[in-house]
Amino acid sequence: MTEQPLDRVARIERRFNTLFAEYFDTLGRTLDAPSFSRFTPECVGLLRDLSLRGGKRMRVVLLHEAARLVTADPVEGLDAAALSVELLQTHGLVHDDLIDDSATRRGGPTTYYAYRERFPEHPRAALGLTVLAGDLALALSLRVLLDAGLPAGMRQAMVEVQTRAAADTFVGQIVDLERDFAGTVPDADVLHDVADHKTARYSVLAPMRLGLLAAGVEPGAHEDELRRYARLVGICGQMRDDWLDLFGDEETLGKPTGGDVREGRRSYAVARLLTTATGPERATLEAVLGDPACTPEAVAEIRRIGERNGVADLLQADMRRHADRARLVAEGWRGRWRAEAVDFFARVPVWSVERSR
């Protein structure tokens, strides 16, 4: 990216973080809850903390840049759409951390572990409140669109986008878990389909659809190429997530590495390990795969096995290949959409494979 797009990304991020904080401040005063309830404001507080604690806001940037494909003028509706996108993301984080039994997220406690600390003698209450917190974030992501001062047709179209994105993501979570019960190493098509449903459709495709809708363009007219671009970027992003989980820096990530190994997840990295490791190396991996008590030392050994067998380099090569295919899709938009925004979308896939967290 040139300096100008980077500045624009930073400006969008700063502005949205202020908007998100203001949204939660207002929500705390306006959410319809019985006056006696203490748990409701605590729940909102946990959602606020998680939502405002870091995060790259690239979904919000993609939303704004999708509108810029059409016009450089201010576009009404982007703020509501951005809040919806990030509230859906918060929902996903709460439930992901519960499913994975993760203790930390973005350098702080997960919602689940915050509730476990709050109710150490009531584990079922902690579990139930975590599920409900995630559900509340999902409902709010739709309500913020319904409450937006936009034409009814646009509100309805945006709600449909987010509802479909949520449903696709839930299916992605289901098949993600199913993949790990298959008893075999998943092939590339399985891994790509999981990444598409679980990540690409709500993180890339939905923000782009919403941005185009806000700018007055019907995204359905461009559905095939939007889906193709989003799928490729989603695959890049999931590969990078899986690479970072094993080969990344814990301090930069804000959470321990090796989560996929401990959870027994057949991620891109783990699948590569299983197919490239020698007999003794594979036995070492299988001995700790799915063991939540797997030590940092054991994870470090699995990392060394991956490095010896070139897994880190193989994954990076795969990422770059998919990133280049996504870039070519974006390059095909030239002449139809604004060059400045096309440049941005052509750069996004490369960024997705270079990020450090």
Secondary structure, DSSP 8 states (H G I E B T S, - for coil): --HHHHHHHHHHHHHHHHHHHHHHHHHHHHS---TT-SHHHHHHHHHHHHHHS----HHHHHHHHHHHTT-SS--TTHHHHHHHHHHHHHHHHHHHHHHHT-SEETTEE-HHHHHHHH-TT-HHHHHHHHHHHHHHHHHHHHHHHHTSSS-HHHHHHHHHHHHHHHHHHHHHHHHHHHHTTSSS---HHHHHHHHIIIIIIIIIIHHHHHHHHHTT--GGGGHHHHHHHHHHHHHHHHHHHHHHHHHS-HHHHTS-S-HHHHHT---HHHHHHHHHS-HHHHHHHHHHTT-TT--HHHHHHHHHHHHHTTHHHHHHHHHHHHHHHHHHHHHTTBTTB-HHHHHHHHHHHHHHHH---
